Amino acid sequence: MPSNPHQDIVVPDEIRGRDPVLVMMPMPSDTNANGDIFGGWLLAQMDLAAGTAAYLFTRGIPVKTRAISEIEFHKPVYVGDKVSIYSSVVKVGNTSVTIKIESWVLRRKQMIYEKVTEGVFTMVAVGPDGRPTPVQGR
Ligand SMILES: CC(C)(COP(=O)(O)OP(=O)(O)OC[C@H]1O[C@@H](n2cnc3c(N)ncnc32)[C@H](O)[C@@H]1OP(=O)(O)O)[C@@H](O)C(=O)NCCC(=O)NCCS
C-alpha cells in the first residue's frame, strides 16, 4: 500500500485540477432492473449540479431549469462508483445561463476514471414572482 493511497490513480487531463460542483455515491436503491444505476437518478444529479452552478453564477438568484439538451449516457454507473459532476458556463443571456455538465466516475473496483454522462442545461433566473429576471452573474 503506497503511503498516499491516491498516488497511483491516474486523473484524466479533462478533469485534473478542476473542482466538481457535486460529488456523490449511488446506492443499491438507485439501481434499475439491470442492476446498474438508473438513468433518471443520474439525470437528477446533473440537474442538481446545473442548478447549483447556475445559483453560484447568479450569486444566489434562484434559478429554474428551462431546457435540457445533448444528453448522452456514455457508460453505465455502478453501485459504489464515486460520481463527480463538473460544470462550465458556456453561454450567458439576459435571463438565462447555459451550463455544460459532465459526470465522471471513479470506478470502485478498478480505481480508474471514466466519463459517463454529459448534457447542456439552460437555467433561467427567476424573481419573487417566478418570472424570468436578469441573471446579473459575474
Ligand atoms: C423558467 C420559466 C420561468 C421561464 O419563463 P419563460 O416565459 O418560459 O421564459 P422566456 O421565454 O422569457 O425565456 C427565458 C430565457 O430562457 C431561454 N429559453 C427559452 N426557451 C428555451 C429553450 N427551449 N432552450 C434554451 N433556452 C430557452 C430564452 O432564450 C430566455 O433566455 P435569455 O433571457 O437569456 O435570452 C418558465 O418557463 C417555467 O417556470 N418553466 C418551468 C420550470 C421548471 O419547473 N423546471 C423544473 C424544476 S426547476
The ligand as an SDF file (V2000), in Angstrom:
LIG
                    3D

 48 50  0  0  0  0  0  0  0  0999 V2000
  -38.3420   29.0370  -16.3060 C   0  0  0  0  0  0  0  0  0  0  0  0
  -39.5450   29.9010  -16.6930 C   0  0  0  0  0  0  0  0  0  0  0  0
  -39.8960   30.8170  -15.5080 C   0  0  0  0  0  0  0  0  0  0  0  0
  -39.1030   30.7560  -17.8790 C   0  0  0  0  0  0  0  0  0  0  0  0
  -40.2190   31.5190  -18.2970 O   0  0  0  0  0  0  0  0  0  0  0  0
  -40.4920   31.6790  -19.8960 P   0  0  0  0  0  0  0  0  0  0  0  0
  -41.6230   32.6220  -20.0430 O   0  0  0  0  0  0  0  0  0  0  0  0
  -40.6000   30.3260  -20.5000 O   0  0  0  0  0  0  0  0  0  0  0  0
  -39.1400   32.3670  -20.3270 O   0  0  0  0  0  0  0  0  0  0  0  0
  -38.7630   33.0790  -21.6690 P   0  0  0  0  0  0  0  0  0  0  0  0
  -39.4690   32.5150  -22.8460 O   0  0  0  0  0  0  0  0  0  0  0  0
  -38.8750   34.5570  -21.4160 O   0  0  0  0  0  0  0  0  0  0  0  0
  -37.2190   32.6850  -21.7740 O   0  0  0  0  0  0  0  0  0  0  0  0
  -36.3370   32.9270  -20.7040 C   0  0  0  0  0  0  0  0  0  0  0  0
  -34.9430   32.5810  -21.1480 C   0  0  0  0  0  0  0  0  0  0  0  0
  -34.8940   31.1770  -21.4700 O   0  0  0  0  0  0  0  0  0  0  0  0
  -34.4230   30.9970  -22.8160 C   0  0  0  0  0  0  0  0  0  0  0  0
  -35.1180   29.8530  -23.3790 N   0  0  0  0  0  0  0  0  0  0  0  0
  -36.4530   29.7080  -23.5100 C   0  0  0  0  0  0  0  0  0  0  0  0
  -36.7240   28.5250  -24.0600 N   0  0  0  0  0  0  0  0  0  0  0  0
  -35.5490   27.9040  -24.2730 C   0  0  0  0  0  0  0  0  0  0  0  0
  -35.1720   26.6520  -24.8220 C   0  0  0  0  0  0  0  0  0  0  0  0
  -36.0820   25.7760  -25.2640 N   0  0  0  0  0  0  0  0  0  0  0  0
  -33.8580   26.3520  -24.8950 N   0  0  0  0  0  0  0  0  0  0  0  0
  -32.9270   27.2070  -24.4340 C   0  0  0  0  0  0  0  0  0  0  0  0
  -33.2200   28.4140  -23.8970 N   0  0  0  0  0  0  0  0  0  0  0  0
  -34.5150   28.7530  -23.8290 C   0  0  0  0  0  0  0  0  0  0  0  0
  -34.7570   32.2680  -23.5280 C   0  0  0  0  0  0  0  0  0  0  0  0
  -33.9200   32.4620  -24.6550 O   0  0  0  0  0  0  0  0  0  0  0  0
  -34.5110   33.2780  -22.4300 C   0  0  0  0  0  0  0  0  0  0  0  0
  -33.1240   33.4920  -22.2890 O   0  0  0  0  0  0  0  0  0  0  0  0
  -32.4410   34.9870  -22.3140 P   0  0  0  0  0  0  0  0  0  0  0  0
  -33.2930   35.8970  -21.4730 O   0  0  0  0  0  0  0  0  0  0  0  0
  -31.0930   34.7650  -21.6920 O   0  0  0  0  0  0  0  0  0  0  0  0
  -32.3820   35.3710  -23.7470 O   0  0  0  0  0  0  0  0  0  0  0  0
  -40.7810   29.0560  -17.0760 C   0  0  0  0  0  0  0  0  0  0  0  0
  -40.5940   28.5130  -18.3850 O   0  0  0  0  0  0  0  0  0  0  0  0
  -41.0190   27.9400  -16.0860 C   0  0  0  0  0  0  0  0  0  0  0  0
  -41.4250   28.1850  -14.9560 O   0  0  0  0  0  0  0  0  0  0  0  0
  -40.7750   26.6920  -16.5360 N   0  0  0  0  0  0  0  0  0  0  0  0
  -40.8690   25.5360  -15.6360 C   0  0  0  0  0  0  0  0  0  0  0  0
  -39.5180   25.4010  -14.9020 C   0  0  0  0  0  0  0  0  0  0  0  0
  -39.4790   24.1450  -14.0800 C   0  0  0  0  0  0  0  0  0  0  0  0
  -40.4540   23.7730  -13.4190 O   0  0  0  0  0  0  0  0  0  0  0  0
  -38.3030   23.4900  -14.0790 N   0  0  0  0  0  0  0  0  0  0  0  0
  -38.1260   22.2470  -13.3780 C   0  0  0  0  0  0  0  0  0  0  0  0
  -37.7940   22.4380  -11.9230 C   0  0  0  0  0  0  0  0  0  0  0  0
  -36.5360   23.6420  -11.6090 S   0  0  0  0  0  0  0  0  0  0  0  0
  1  2  1  0
  2  3  1  0
  2  4  1  0
  2 36  1  0
  4  5  1  0
  5  6  1  0
  6  7  2  0
  6  8  1  0
  6  9  1  0
  9 10  1  0
 10 11  2  0
 10 12  1  0
 10 13  1  0
 13 14  1  0
 14 15  1  0
 15 16  1  0
 15 30  1  0
 16 17  1  0
 17 18  1  0
 17 28  1  0
 18 19  1  0
 18 27  1  0
 19 20  2  0
 20 21  1  0
 21 22  1  0
 21 27  2  0
 22 23  1  0
 22 24  2  0
 24 25  1  0
 25 26  2  0
 26 27  1  0
 28 29  1  0
 28 30  1  0
 30 31  1  0
 31 32  1  0
 32 33  2  0
 32 34  1  0
 32 35  1  0
 36 37  1  0
 36 38  1  0
 38 39  2  0
 38 40  1  0
 40 41  1  0
 41 42  1  0
 42 43  1  0
 43 44  2  0
 43 45  1  0
 45 46  1  0
 46 47  1  0
 47 48  1  0
M  END
$$$$
